[in-house]
């Protein structure tokens, strides 16, 4: 999740709490990373929806393992929550 909609801007990076693993291309085909990024196959709305889903799946797994820091939830709420609230008002 590195778009402006999640707090990224000139010289700014988003919180590490908004990261999730993606598979790479291999001999059998394109991975989800290239499908999502740099002219991938998803339109913007689909790409953002997938990123939010993958973020929550990653968060849930890290919570299950006891490896999700409390600050990360605040960052998710700050950046993803703000994005979702903007979508509701549009």
C-alpha positions as CSV (number, residue, x, y, z in Angstrom):
1,X,0.0,0.0,0.0
2,X,2.1,2.8,-1.2
3,X,-0.3,5.2,-2.9
4,X,-1.1,8.7,-2.0
5,X,-4.5,7.5,-0.7
6,X,-2.7,5.9,2.2
7,X,-0.5,8.8,3.2
8,X,2.4,8.5,0.8
9,X,3.6,11.7,-0.7
10,X,6.7,13.4,-2.0
11,X,9.4,12.2,0.4
12,X,7.0,10.4,2.6
13,X,6.6,6.7,3.1
14,X,3.6,5.0,4.6
15,X,3.7,3.1,7.9
16,X,5.3,-0.3,7.9
17,X,1.9,-1.5,9.3
18,X,0.5,-1.2,5.8
19,X,2.8,-3.8,4.3
20,X,1.9,-7.4,3.3
21,X,3.8,-10.0,1.3
22,X,3.1,-10.6,-2.4
23,X,4.2,-13.4,-4.6
24,X,6.6,-12.7,-7.5
25,X,6.6,-13.8,-11.1
26,X,8.0,-17.3,-11.7
27,X,8.2,-19.8,-14.6
28,X,4.5,-20.6,-14.3
29,X,3.2,-17.1,-14.6
30,X,2.8,-13.6,-13.2
31,X,2.7,-13.3,-9.5
32,X,0.3,-11.1,-7.6
33,X,2.9,-8.4,-7.2
34,X,3.2,-7.6,-10.9
35,X,-0.5,-8.1,-11.4
36,X,-1.1,-5.3,-8.8
37,X,1.8,-2.9,-9.5
38,X,3.1,-1.1,-12.5
39,X,0.4,-1.4,-15.1
40,X,-1.0,-4.7,-13.7
41,X,-4.3,-6.2,-14.5
42,X,-6.4,-4.5,-11.8
43,X,-8.2,-1.2,-12.1
44,X,-7.5,1.2,-9.2
45,X,-10.6,0.4,-7.1
46,X,-10.0,-3.3,-7.4
47,X,-6.3,-2.9,-6.5
48,X,-7.1,-0.8,-3.4
49,X,-9.7,-3.3,-2.3
50,X,-7.3,-6.2,-2.7
51,X,-4.6,-4.3,-0.8
52,X,-7.0,-3.7,2.1
53,X,-8.0,-7.4,2.1
54,X,-4.3,-8.6,2.1
55,X,-3.4,-6.1,4.8
56,X,-6.2,-7.5,7.1
57,X,-5.2,-11.1,6.3
58,X,-1.5,-10.2,7.2
59,X,-2.6,-8.4,10.4
60,X,-4.9,-11.3,11.5
61,X,-2.0,-13.8,11.0
62,X,0.5,-11.7,12.9
63,X,-2.0,-11.1,15.7
64,X,-2.5,-14.8,15.9
65,X,1.2,-15.3,16.2
66,X,1.4,-12.5,18.8
67,X,3.7,-10.4,16.5
68,X,1.4,-7.5,15.7
69,X,2.4,-4.3,17.6
70,X,-0.2,-2.1,19.2
71,X,1.0,1.0,17.2
72,X,0.3,-0.9,14.0
73,X,-3.5,-0.9,14.7
74,X,-3.3,2.9,15.2
75,X,-1.5,3.3,11.9
76,X,-4.0,1.1,10.0
77,X,-6.9,3.2,11.5
78,X,-5.1,6.4,10.7
79,X,-4.4,5.7,7.1
80,X,-6.8,3.0,5.9
81,X,-9.7,4.4,8.1
82,X,-9.2,7.9,6.6
83,X,-9.2,6.5,3.1
84,X,-12.4,4.5,3.7
85,X,-14.1,7.5,5.3
86,X,-13.2,9.6,2.2
87,X,-14.8,7.0,0.0
88,X,-18.1,7.0,1.9
89,X,-18.4,10.8,1.6
90,X,-17.7,10.8,-2.2
